[in-house]
Amino acid sequence: MKLINIFKNTIMKKNNNITLLTKLEGLLKSHDWTYQYSDDNRWYEAGRASASRIQELMEECANQDLGTMARTLYDKHNPFNQEQNV
């Protein structure tokens, strides 16, 4: 019975990790990477809120030992990433 509980916990943790990374990638894909340059305060505030949520998810990923994977996703979707553009 104890082995079954360990197995269930492992599966639940993996599912949670997948969900977390999927949420992060969705936010990164839809994020306005140039919001700082907007003349419209509504677009700026929306971009800032999105950036804040991305930062929160990045920290949550790091707390779940997913920091490297989260950083890879971030770098992949960030158009200003110098390594990606080489």
Backbone torsions as a table, in degrees:
resi	resn	phi	psi	omega
1	MET	NA	-38.8	-179.4
2	LYS	-65.4	-37.9	178.5
3	LEU	-63.9	-38.7	178.3
4	ILE	-63.4	-41.9	178.4
5	ASN	-64.0	-40.2	177.0
6	ILE	-62.7	-43.7	179.2
7	PHE	-62.1	-44.8	178.7
8	LYS	-61.4	-44.0	179.7
9	ASN	-63.1	-38.8	179.0
10	THR	-64.7	-44.5	178.9
11	ILE	-64.5	-42.6	179.8
12	MET	-63.1	-40.2	179.4
13	LYS	-65.3	-42.4	178.5
14	LYS	-63.8	-42.1	178.0
15	ASN	-62.3	-41.8	178.5
16	ASN	-63.4	-40.9	179.1
17	ASN	-63.4	-43.4	178.9
18	ILE	-62.8	-43.8	179.1
19	THR	-61.8	-43.5	-179.5
20	LEU	-62.5	-46.8	-179.8
21	LEU	-68.2	-33.9	177.9
22	THR	-66.6	-42.8	176.9
23	LYS	-61.1	-45.3	-179.6
24	LEU	-60.5	-46.6	-178.7
25	GLU	-63.8	-38.2	177.0
26	GLY	-60.9	-43.7	177.8
27	LEU	-65.4	-40.5	-179.9
28	LEU	-65.1	-38.5	-179.9
29	LYS	-66.7	-36.5	-175.5
30	SER	-94.7	-3.7	-176.7
31	HIS	-69.5	138.0	174.1
32	ASP	-86.2	100.6	-174.2
33	TRP	-71.6	-9.6	-179.4
34	THR	-114.5	21.8	-176.0
35	TYR	-58.7	-28.3	-178.1
36	GLN	-62.9	-22.6	-176.5
37	TYR	-93.5	1.7	-175.7
38	SER	-71.8	138.3	174.5
39	ASP	-83.5	-16.8	-178.1
40	ASP	-95.5	118.8	-176.2
41	ASN	-61.1	-30.4	179.2
42	ARG	-63.8	-42.8	178.6
43	TRP	-67.6	-39.3	178.2
44	TYR	-61.6	-48.2	-178.9
45	GLU	-64.7	-38.6	177.7
46	ALA	-64.6	-41.2	178.4
47	GLY	-66.7	-39.3	179.2
48	ARG	-66.2	-40.6	177.7
49	ALA	-64.3	-40.5	178.2
50	SER	-63.9	-44.4	178.9
51	ALA	-62.0	-38.1	178.5
52	SER	-64.9	-43.7	179.0
53	ARG	-65.3	-38.7	176.8
54	ILE	-61.3	-44.5	179.6
55	GLN	-61.6	-41.6	178.0
56	GLU	-60.9	-44.5	179.4
57	LEU	-67.6	-36.2	176.8
58	MET	-60.7	-43.2	178.7
59	GLU	-66.4	-41.1	177.6
60	GLU	-62.5	-40.9	177.2
61	CYS	-62.6	-43.9	179.3
62	ALA	-60.6	-38.0	178.7
63	ASN	-68.4	-21.3	179.1
64	GLN	-100.5	17.2	-177.8
65	ASP	61.5	33.8	177.8
66	LEU	-115.8	17.2	-175.3
67	GLY	-58.8	-42.3	-179.3
68	THR	-66.0	-42.6	178.9
69	MET	-66.2	-40.4	179.0
70	ALA	-63.5	-42.9	179.7
71	ARG	-65.0	-37.5	177.4
72	THR	-62.7	-44.3	177.4
73	LEU	-62.9	-43.7	180.0
74	TYR	-59.5	-48.8	-179.5
75	ASP	-64.5	-35.1	179.7
76	LYS	-63.9	-39.0	-174.3
77	HIS	-95.9	-11.4	-179.4
78	ASN	-80.8	111.6	-177.9
79	PRO	-68.8	-13.6	179.3
80	PHE	-94.7	6.2	179.5
81	ASN	-70.1	116.3	-176.3
82	GLN	-66.9	-39.7	-178.8
83	GLU	-63.8	-35.9	-179.2
84	GLN	-68.2	-32.7	-174.3
85	ASN	-89.7	3.0	-178.3
86	VAL	-79.9	NA	NA
